[in-house]
Amino acid sequence: MTTALSKVEISYIRSSLLSAPPLRADERSPEDFRPIAVETGVAPLANGSARVSIGESRTGRETEAEGAAGGTEVVAAVKLEVDGVGEDKEGGKVICNVSCSPAAYPHLSSPALDELQSDLTSVLGSVLSHPSLCPKNLVIVPGQKAWSLRLDTIIFADAGNVLDCLMMACRAALVDTRVPSTRSVEYRAPGKRNEVPDDIMDVDEGRNGPSSLLETREPSRVVDFELTDYWDEGEVLEVRDSWPVCVTLNMLPTMHFLDATSQEESAIPLRLHAMFAFPGGKPTLHGMRMAGAGTSDLSQIRVLLKNAEKYARNMWTGLEAKLAEEEGRRSIKAREKFYGRRRR
């Protein structure tokens, strides 16, 4: 959230950041983040969900000044829907959408809020909807049916650094997502009977019910599917290690800093958003975006990207540790639920 500042306030923030050592209102160093909280499974009806907050999030009835001193909060949820595909396509797609709560941007008009939502949706879609990141296990019946993955996010509070928070919430929700286990259903017309694999359901279409095992039948192709019931509620999305995180470098002429508050964002001329993933430990740059009225040359950007890779790796490592902890809790709850149902 950009806060309107006077020229004197902007000059004071910039001079404080450029001092030796740099000074920030909350006494953080240039490379320090505010506290980050991650929680998965926040939307029970979704296939995967997460809430991420940076700083102390205070939404609802606070004033704009209090909100600026609070934190940034984003909730992301994944919903899988069955979609038909053409025979020339593998199937499966990721659709991103960002919504902004009016309470998070009380100073914006309705058209400006729509423009912000559209801009953030475009940024997410350009990275997360790329075909190279589409999980192969979204395919249900090749050439016929696949899961369409809808990733919906809501910004409940914006006290600065919203894109970093948004990308962390998306990655956490995607890691939390489980693709329902399915079993192919194959319809067979009367004719020669062949052996049917264990994972294929053979559905007879005879008028008098199931026919004799001696009757010959001819096989046909798989045309439908059914859901199966397992304790783990499905399988994780493939390409898990390829979903990126975003790190934003806020730039002044002789320095840069991380996790800007809304007031700091209003005082800086240029920001670099870099989106990195680390599959197998190797850095992969999935996207880069410059924002602001300032300028930068190519040599400076190369140095900044090198620094951004280091910061993104630290963020990735911390987020992975938290997601592993959340995943362990989910697994225990799912087992207890499954065996409790079995006993009943």
N, C-alpha and C positions, 0 to 999 in steps of 0.2 A: 504494500500500500504506500503510495507516494504521499508524503505530507508536505503541505505548502510551507515553505520557510522564507524568511526575509533574507536579503543579501548579507546582513550582519550575521545571522545565524549560520548561513552557509559558509561564510568566511571563517567563523569561529570553529566549526566542525572540521573544515579542511586544514586549518593551521594546527589544530590539535593532533590530527592524524599524521601530519607531516613533521611534527616535533620529534625530538630524540629524548627518550623513547616515545613512540606513538601513544597518544592518550585517547581513550574512548569513554563515553559516559558511564558504561557499566564496568569499566576497569578491565575489560578483556584485552588480551594481546591481539595483534592483527590476524593470527592464524587460529584463534580460538572460536569455537562455536558456542552458542547458548546451549543449555541442556536439551537433549533430544530424547523424546519418548516415542516408542513404537509398540503398537498393540495390534495383533491380528485376530481374525475371527469376530470382528465387531458387528457384522451384518449376518445374522443367522440364516437368512433366506438366500444369500449370495453363494456362489461357488468358491469365492475367495474374497477377503476384505481386509483392510488395515486402516488404522488411524495413526498419523504421525504428527507430532507437534514439536516445534522448535521454540524454546523459551516457555514462559508461563502463559499458556493460552487462557484468555478470559473473554468469552463470547457472551452475547446477549444484551444486557442492559447497560454495559459500561459506556462511558462517553468516548468520543473519538480520541481524546488525549490519553485516556486510560488504555484504550485498545492499542495505541501506538507503543505504550510501555509494556504491553502484555506479550503475547507470543503469536506464532503462526500455526494454524491447525488445518490439516487436510484429511479427509476421509476418502478412500478409494474402494470400489467394489466391482467385482467381476461377475458377470452373468453369462452363462453359456446357453445359446439358443440353436436349435436344429435348423440348418439352412441347406437348400438344394444347390447342387453344383453341376456344371456342364461336364460332359465326358472329356473335354480337352483341358480341364483344370483339376488340380490335385484337391482343392477344397481347403476350407479353413481360412479365417481372416480375423484381424484384430481391429476393432473400431473404438476410437477414443473420444471422450467427451468431457469437457470441463465446465462446471457450473460454479458461479460465485454467489455466495450469500450476500444480499444487500447490506446486512449488518456488518460485513467485513469491509465494505466500501461505501460508507454513508455519504461521502463527499461526491460520489460519481452519479451522474444522471443515468437514466435507464439506457439510452443509446450507447453511452460510454461503457457501461457495464457489459452490454452485449458485445461491444467491440473487444473488450478485454477477454471475455470468455472465448470468443472466436480466435483471438490471437494465441491464447494458451492451448486451445484445442489443436490448432495448427502445429504448434511446437511439439506437442506430445505425439500427434499423428505422424509427423515427418520422421520420427525416430521409432516409436513402438509399433506402428502399423507397417513398417518396412517388410517386404516379403522375406528377407533374410532372417527375420526374427519370428516368423510365423511357426509355431510349434507343429511338428508333423503329426503328433497324436491328436490333433483336432479333427482329423479325417475319421469318419465313422464307416461309411461304405464308399470305397474309392470311386470317384467319378459320379457319385449319386448324392451322398449326404455327408455333411461335415458340421462341426460345431462352429458357430459364429461367436467370437469372444467380444463382448461389450465391456469396455473398461470405463466406468463412470466415476468421476471424481468431483468432490464438492469442497470448495475453500470456505471454511467457516470463520476463519480469522486470518488477517494478513498484517503482521507487524514486521514485514521485511523478509527477504530471501525466500519468497514463495515458490519459485521454480525448483530450488533444491528440495524443499519440503514436498512439493508435488511429485517429483520423480522418485523420491524415497518411498512415498506412499504407494505409488504405482508398482514399484518393484516388490514391495512387501506384499501387496495384494496378489500379484501374479505368482509369487512364490507360495503363497497360502492357497492358491487355487488348486482344486482337484477336478480332473476330468472324469465324469461318470464312466464306470466300466460298462461296456456293451458287449452283447453277443449277437453275432449275425444270425439272421433268420432266412433260411433257404426254402423256397416253395418248390416242390417236385411234382411234375405231372406224371400220370400213369405211364409206365414203360419199364425199362430195365432198371433194376434197383442196384445202386452202388453203395459202397460203404460211406457212411456220413461221419465226418470228423466229430470229435467230442464237443467242440465249441460251436457246432452248427446245429440249429434246431430244425428238424425235418417236419414240415407241416403238410399233412395229407389233404387233398382236395377232392377225394372220392365222395360220392353222394351217400354212401352207406357207412361212412366212418373209416377207420383204419382198415386197410386191406391185409390179406394174408402175406406173410413173409415170403411166400413162394412166387408172388406176383412180381413180374418184371416192371421196372420203372426207369424213366430217363431223367438224368439230373438237369437242373437249370441253374442259373446264376443266383447269387445272393441279391435279394431285392429289399430287405428291410433289416431292422435290428430291434433288440430289446435291451433294457437295462438289467444289470445284475446287481446283487446286493452283497457288498463286502464291508468288513469292519472299517477299512480305511477310507471309505467313501469315494474311491477312485484312485487315479494315478496323478502324479505331479506333472506339470507342463514340461515338455522338452525345452531345450535351449535355456534352461534355468540360469546358467552362468552367463548368458548373453544379454539379459535385461540390464540396461545401464543405470547408473546414478548420475546426478548432475552436480557439479561444483561451480559456484559463481565467484569470479575474481572481480572485486570492486577496485577500479584503478584510479590513481592520482598520478601526477607526473613522475614522482620518484618512488612510489610504493604501491602495493596492493594489499587488500585485506579481505577476510572471509566473513560470511554470515552478517551482512549489513542489516541494521535495524531500518525501519521506514524513514527515520530522520536522516540516517547516514546515506540511504539511497537517494534522497532528495538533494544531497550535497555533493555527490560525485558526478563527474561528467561521462563516465564510460564504464560498462560492465562486460565481462566475457563469461558466457555460459558454455561450459565444456561438459560433454556427456560421455563418460567412460564406462566400459565393462572390462572384466578381467577373467575371461574364460581360460581355465588352466593356468591362471596366474599371469597370463600375458595381457598387456593393456591393449584395448581396442577402442578407438575414438569413433563414436557413433554419430556425433553431431557437434556443431559449434555455432554460436550465435553472439554477435556483438549488439549491445543495446546502449543507447544514449547519444548525446550530441558530440562527444569527444571523438578524437581520431587516434589511430595507432598504426605504426609501420609493421612490415612483415617480420623483421628481426625481433621486434618486441613481442609480437604474438607467439613466435616460436618459443621464446623463453617462458612466456606466460603459460603456454600449453604444457611445457615440461613441469612447471610448478603445479599446474592443475592436475596432471596425472598423479603426482605425489599425494596431493590432498584427496583426490578421488579414491586412491587406493586405501588411505586411512579410513575414509568414510565407508567404503565397501567392506573392509575388514570388520569394522564395528557393527555395521548393519547385518552382516552375515552371522556374527555371533549372536546377536539378538534374535534373528529369525530362526536360528537353530534351536534356541531356547524355547521360543514360541511353538515351533514345530513339535518339539518333544512333549510339551503340554497338550497339544492338540491330539497327538497320537495316543496318549494315555487316556484322555477323555473319550476318544472314539472307540478304543478297545473296551472300556468299561460300559459304554452305551451298547455296543454290539453284544457282549456276553450277558449283560443284564436282560436284553431282549431275548436272547437264546434261552435263558433260564425260565422266562415267563412262558 
